[in-house]
Amino acid sequence: KNEVEQSPQNLTAQEGEFITINCSYSVGISALHWLQQHPGGGIVSLFMLSSGKKKHGRLIATINIQEKHSSLHITASHPRDSAVYICAVYTGANSKLTFGKGITLSVRP
Amino acid sequence: SAVISQKPSRDICQRGTSLTIQCQVDSQVTMMFWYRQQPGQSLTLIATANQGSEATYESGFVIDKFPISRPNLTFSTLTVSNMSPEDSSIYLCSAERGETYEQYFGPGTRLTVT
């Protein structure tokens, strides 16, 4: 069983829809990243969370440490949001990240 | 934040050759990391590049295959040696400044080995 599980694996939405992407992890963590990867391969860090909730523009990330669960919400989705969204956690020392497999989001105009 | 650039952005290489990927950060960072992302897979840490000492490799990765340099606090290189088609992947560099848990990623190098 992977330490970091993401669901759903693939997601298709219509422009304007509210989207939720989930991440569950099975180990104690120090912090959690939500990352965005576009088809070219480059990765952008969207959020780093250790508790609570963060908001940036149309993106909201929440984390529940007790339930070992995090969600990424996209409001008023747009085709440019189409990308792979990856959840990654810091599980211990030495700044090592453990990555989920990522969710491929496609937003149709 | 930190801005990271990588060279080359992509390359097509022949089996048996080697490729060196450069990673440049726009400011000094303490930790630099090299990841591999094979097609359809998640990121896997290859090694942590330490300034002034040898890189620390993860299980399954060895220095002879993936030699790494870290000559200063803003630059690192990863060499993929004696390449085979199984080395076709995206290679990503990342950096962390201090023990902040904030990691910044480069744009990646897409390598195809024929």
Contacts between the chains, C-beta under 8 A, distances in Angstrom:
chain1	res1	chain2	res2	distance
A	30	B	101	6.2
A	31	B	101	4.0
A	33	B	103	6.8
A	35	B	105	7.3
A	40	B	107	7.0
A	40	B	108	7.3
A	40	B	110	7.9
A	41	B	37	7.5
A	41	B	90	4.4
A	41	B	92	7.5
A	41	B	107	6.9
A	41	B	108	3.6
A	41	B	110	5.5
A	42	B	105	7.0
A	42	B	106	7.0
A	42	B	107	3.6
A	42	B	108	5.2
A	43	B	92	6.4
A	43	B	94	8.0
A	43	B	105	3.9
A	43	B	106	8.0
A	43	B	108	7.1
A	44	B	105	7.1
A	45	B	102	7.4
A	45	B	103	6.5
A	45	B	104	6.5
A	45	B	105	6.6
A	48	B	101	5.9
A	48	B	102	5.6
A	50	B	101	7.4
A	86	B	42	7.0
A	86	B	43	7.4
A	88	B	43	7.7
A	90	B	101	5.5
A	94	B	48	6.9
A	94	B	56	7.9
A	95	B	31	5.3
A	95	B	33	7.7
A	95	B	48	7.7
A	95	B	96	5.3
A	95	B	99	7.1
A	95	B	101	7.2
A	95	B	103	7.4
A	96	B	45	6.2
A	96	B	48	7.9
A	97	B	43	7.8
A	97	B	45	7.3
A	97	B	103	6.6
A	99	B	42	4.4
A	99	B	43	4.7
A	99	B	44	7.9
A	100	B	42	6.4
A	101	B	41	7.3
A	101	B	42	4.7
A	102	B	42	6.2
